Amino acid sequence: MIYDVYGYGEPSLGDQPAQLAATLGVQWVQHESDYRGSYFAARPRTGTGKLRLQSNDLRDGDVEYFQEPDFPEYRYLLFLDKFDRPDELRSKLAALPHWRFLYRSVVE
């Protein structure tokens, strides 16, 4: 299974959820979580995998906490989990200049 993480460094998401949805061919569902705060989740129309778009800053009060502490400069994160062909999605995301590929984890 492959897990990819992308980062977005701008202070606000603006229209990025809509751009990501159009680029990746998904429809976001907004969720609330005590842990993640407000975030978006989606599944592809075909194949396997799931996407999650959330803030990297998960601070609780005055305590700073990042979902991805090695990448504090990225305000928002896009997680692509368990996709059949993650490199196809990576090629599509290359068309969105503000999103940066951060890393890939492979779990067997």
C-alpha positions as a LaTeX table, in Angstrom:
\begin{tabular}{lrrr}
\hline
Residue & $x$ (\AA) & $y$ (\AA) & $z$ (\AA) \\
\hline
Met1 & 0.00 & 0.00 & 0.00 \\
Ile2 & 1.23 & 3.45 & $-0.91$ \\
Tyr3 & 0.61 & 6.63 & 1.07 \\
Asp4 & 1.55 & 10.00 & $-0.47$ \\
Val5 & 1.52 & 13.38 & 1.27 \\
Tyr6 & 1.39 & 16.80 & $-0.43$ \\
Gly7 & 1.71 & 20.24 & 1.13 \\
Tyr8 & 0.24 & 23.67 & 0.43 \\
Gly9 & 2.03 & 26.64 & 2.00 \\
Glu10 & $-0.39$ & 29.53 & 1.38 \\
Pro11 & $-2.15$ & 31.03 & 4.44 \\
Ser12 & $-5.65$ & 30.17 & 3.16 \\
Leu13 & $-7.00$ & 27.29 & 1.08 \\
Gly14 & $-9.15$ & 29.67 & $-0.98$ \\
Asp15 & $-10.50$ & 27.75 & $-3.98$ \\
Gln16 & $-8.03$ & 24.88 & $-3.64$ \\
Pro17 & $-10.62$ & 22.27 & $-2.60$ \\
Ala18 & $-12.55$ & 22.99 & $-5.81$ \\
Gln19 & $-9.37$ & 22.93 & $-7.93$ \\
Leu20 & $-8.27$ & 19.65 & $-6.36$ \\
Ala21 & $-11.73$ & 18.13 & $-6.88$ \\
Ala22 & $-11.73$ & 19.10 & $-10.56$ \\
Thr23 & $-8.14$ & 17.93 & $-11.11$ \\
Leu24 & $-8.57$ & 14.61 & $-9.32$ \\
Gly25 & $-12.17$ & 13.93 & $-10.33$ \\
Val26 & $-13.56$ & 13.66 & $-6.80$ \\
Gln27 & $-16.27$ & 15.26 & $-4.72$ \\
Trp28 & $-15.31$ & 16.41 & $-1.23$ \\
Val29 & $-17.37$ & 15.76 & 1.88 \\
Gln30 & $-16.61$ & 18.09 & 4.76 \\
His31 & $-16.15$ & 16.55 & 8.21 \\
Glu32 & $-15.46$ & 17.77 & 11.74 \\
Ser33 & $-13.10$ & 15.98 & 14.09 \\
Asp34 & $-11.91$ & 16.74 & 17.60 \\
Tyr35 & $-8.46$ & 15.69 & 16.45 \\
Arg36 & $-8.24$ & 17.12 & 12.89 \\
Gly37 & $-10.68$ & 20.01 & 13.12 \\
Ser38 & $-12.56$ & 20.74 & 9.91 \\
Tyr39 & $-11.32$ & 18.63 & 6.99 \\
Phe40 & $-12.38$ & 17.27 & 3.61 \\
Ala41 & $-12.49$ & 13.62 & 2.54 \\
Ala42 & $-13.15$ & 11.97 & $-0.83$ \\
Arg43 & $-12.94$ & 8.65 & $-2.64$ \\
Pro44 & $-12.31$ & 8.19 & $-6.36$ \\
Arg45 & $-15.22$ & 7.28 & $-8.62$ \\
Thr46 & $-13.41$ & 4.11 & $-9.67$ \\
Gly47 & $-10.64$ & 2.06 & $-8.13$ \\
Thr48 & $-9.39$ & 2.16 & $-4.59$ \\
Gly49 & $-8.04$ & 4.82 & $-2.30$ \\
Lys50 & $-9.10$ & 7.78 & $-0.25$ \\
Leu51 & $-8.09$ & 11.41 & 0.01 \\
Arg52 & $-8.01$ & 13.73 & 2.99 \\
Leu53 & $-7.39$ & 17.48 & 2.91 \\
Gln54 & $-6.70$ & 19.07 & 6.28 \\
Ser55 & $-4.75$ & 21.68 & 8.16 \\
Asn56 & $-1.22$ & 20.81 & 9.21 \\
Asp57 & $-1.64$ & 23.00 & 12.30 \\
Leu58 & $-3.50$ & 20.96 & 14.91 \\
Arg59 & $-2.61$ & 23.20 & 17.86 \\
Asp60 & $-4.65$ & 22.88 & 21.00 \\
Gly61 & $-4.76$ & 26.22 & 22.74 \\
Asp62 & $-1.23$ & 27.61 & 23.00 \\
Val63 & 0.48 & 24.26 & 22.36 \\
Glu64 & 1.83 & 24.05 & 18.80 \\
Tyr65 & 1.28 & 20.67 & 17.16 \\
Phe66 & 1.73 & 19.78 & 13.49 \\
Gln67 & 0.33 & 16.69 & 11.81 \\
Glu68 & 3.59 & 16.64 & 9.82 \\
Pro69 & 6.18 & 18.27 & 12.11 \\
Asp70 & 8.96 & 17.93 & 9.51 \\
Phe71 & 7.00 & 20.28 & 7.22 \\
Pro72 & 5.73 & 23.19 & 9.37 \\
Glu73 & 5.96 & 25.58 & 6.41 \\
Tyr74 & 3.00 & 23.82 & 4.76 \\
Arg75 & $-0.27$ & 25.07 & 6.22 \\
Tyr76 & $-2.42$ & 22.40 & 4.56 \\
Leu77 & $-1.85$ & 18.76 & 3.74 \\
Leu78 & $-3.32$ & 16.43 & 1.16 \\
Phe79 & $-3.11$ & 12.72 & 1.99 \\
Leu80 & $-3.55$ & 10.14 & $-0.77$ \\
Asp81 & $-3.98$ & 6.72 & 0.80 \\
Lys82 & $-4.01$ & 3.27 & $-0.79$ \\
Phe83 & $-4.44$ & 4.25 & $-4.46$ \\
Asp84 & $-3.90$ & 1.68 & $-7.21$ \\
Arg85 & $-1.96$ & 4.13 & $-9.39$ \\
Pro86 & $-0.65$ & 6.98 & $-7.21$ \\
Asp87 & 1.78 & 8.17 & $-9.88$ \\
Glu88 & $-1.17$ & 9.07 & $-12.13$ \\
Leu89 & $-2.49$ & 11.31 & $-9.36$ \\
Arg90 & 0.97 & 12.77 & $-8.86$ \\
Ser91 & 1.05 & 13.71 & $-12.56$ \\
Lys92 & $-2.35$ & 15.38 & $-12.26$ \\
Leu93 & $-1.33$ & 17.29 & $-9.14$ \\
Ala94 & 1.73 & 18.63 & $-10.96$ \\
Ala95 & $-0.69$ & 20.92 & $-12.82$ \\
Leu96 & $-1.43$ & 22.72 & $-9.51$ \\
Pro97 & 1.71 & 24.81 & $-8.92$ \\
His98 & 1.22 & 25.52 & $-5.21$ \\
Trp99 & 1.00 & 21.87 & $-4.17$ \\
Arg100 & 4.29 & 20.15 & $-3.37$ \\
Phe101 & 4.91 & 16.44 & $-3.11$ \\
Leu102 & 6.37 & 15.88 & 0.37 \\
Tyr103 & 6.93 & 12.16 & 0.71 \\
Arg104 & 5.74 & 8.63 & 0.01 \\
Ser105 & 5.40 & 5.74 & 2.45 \\
Val106 & 5.15 & 2.17 & 1.22 \\
Val107 & 3.65 & $-0.37$ & 3.58 \\
Glu108 & 3.69 & $-4.03$ & 2.61 \\
\hline
\end{tabular}
